[in-house]
Structures are given as C-alpha cells and as structure tokens.
Amino acid sequence: MKHIFLKLIAIALLAALSAVANASSHTGHSGLNADGEVPLLMPGTKMPFKLWEVEQVAENVYTFRYSFYRNFFVVTDEGVIATDPLSAEAGPIMQREIRKITDKPVKYVAYSHSHYDHVAGGQVFKDEGAAFISQETCKANLEENPNPDVVMPDVTFDDYYKIELGGDAVELFYFGPSHDNCLVVMLIESSNQLFLTDLANPPDGWTMFYNPAISEDRPWHMVRYFTQLQALVEERGIETIIGGHMSGSFDPVTNRPMIVKGTTGPATIVEQKFGLWKAVTSAARDELALGTAPEDVPDRIVEKGLLKDKISGYDPEKMRILMQRMTALAITGE
Ligand SMILES: [Zn+2]
C-alpha cells in the first residue's frame, strides 16, 4: 500500500509548531477566541487550525489536544481521571474545558512518561486536590531533573497500576524501557481504547522517526517492548488507539504541509511500528554477518532500500542516521 497521504515528517511538524507558537506569542493569547481558533496553521496553507480542541471519543471519554499534543480524560459520577496536562499554558485551558463537561473534580492525573513536553502543567489539578500517578522511574527522573512546571507524582508503581473511579478504570502498563525509561501505555476500561504516546501515532505506524538519532529512545529494548505491547493488544482485543500527538503531513497534490485528521486510529499501528523496529534491528545484524565493515553498514542498508516503500516520509539521510545507531546496538548489545 502506498502512503502518499501519510508522508509524515518532522520538518512540517516543527514548522507548524513554531507557527502556532508564534501566533500565540504575537497575540499573547488575547487574540484567540474562546475555542482556541487561530488565524494560521501550517505554513503555506490556509487551513483553519484551533490551538486546542476537545473531542468526545467514547461515551464518557474525551481527548484534549493543545497544539500538536494530546491527552485524554475519563468523566465519571465521582470525578475525572485525567492524563498528561501537556504544558503550563495547556493545563488551565484543559481545566476550563473539563468544567464545561462536568462539575466533578479531577481526582487523578496519570503521567504517560517523564518528558516535560507532555507532563508539565498539572498544578491547577493539584490545587483542586488531584493525586498524581506515575511509573516509579518517572518520579526518579523528575527528582533528578526537576522542572518547576511539572507536579511531582504522589503515587508510583512498578509494572502495573489500575485507577478506579465511579465505575470506570484506567489501567497503566509498564513493559520496560522504550521511548524513555518509564513510559506506560494506558487502557480505558469502558471503551477498551489504548492511549499511546511517542511510541506510534494514528493513523500510521510506518512513519519516519521524528528524530532519527532516536536519542530519547532505548533501541535495545524496543523489540521486547513491542512484543509485550502487541500481546496486550491481542489479549484484550484492542481495536482503537488514541494518539498522544496530532500528525503533520504533505498534501499529495500540492506537496504543501497539511494536518492529518485522526485523534483515534486502528490498533494495527502497534503491529506496524513493531515491524519497523524488528526490521531495523535485524538489518544491522544481518549486514554485519555478511562481513560488511561497521562503518559501511548504514550506507549498504540505505543502498539496498530497506523499508523504502513502507515508511511514510522515508528519508535516506534519516535512515542512515538511524542505522548508525542500530549498528552500534548490534555490536554492543546496547
Ligand atoms: Zn517523549
């Protein structure tokens, strides 16, 4: 299958992010109307773009997107289970949006991982009495590198935690190092939707890495991580993924940057990204086994066109950088 529509690349995303940032800093937010409409969006397009947006994705499940970042929250009769507050700017807006849906307090805030660009901004929920939950290594990361905008977790766990409230629940699963060393996936009990952040994003698991040096990722554990994640998807019969990001892409006709719609997508993206990690892991090993010198392995693999027709936004230079890292992994085991 051709992925003409899905040539997701980081440049578009970054350009759009800075466009949004510029739009908001120029207006100081005062120029925004109540639902976050901003005049501009992706450079070179005229597509209206809201800085933030709430979408209902199941009976009592909502997503909140701010810029290109997204979380979800579950509304129950006893209160709200919220996730990643996203940023100091986004947190108070999210709180206002939740108030439009329910007058019940936010009781829990769960963190997907420890990166500031997802978990900052929770103070407003702390102030209304929410308990903050994270995997234990996330708390250790935040203690080692504190950020004044990130609320420290109150409750930590090792490999599994279940947040139960008002007849619904959110399960948190930790499968070891992956995108960082404490990232969890979250499963909503009532809707059986799985929330993924920074591992794979709807609608496509075959996307070029945002950063091919994958400096934040732990490539030595990716195949093992995805083995467990894929098993979870199959055991629980999960069909729908909520993505922690909005995707950028290119218009297939004009080749201009555009936004890909799709807050939720099929769970097959897990299998796709699993396939990508398996392919790049074994390609380096196989090329070394042929007797190719380590320094030549990335070039050989790019010449052979590994995943060239599969990866949306394929970029030979990015693939070469990625394969440098995967070659080091094949040699050192780490
Ligand atoms: Zn991250």
Residues whose N, C-alpha, C, O or C-beta is under 5 A from the ligand:
A	BS01	ZN	H115 D198
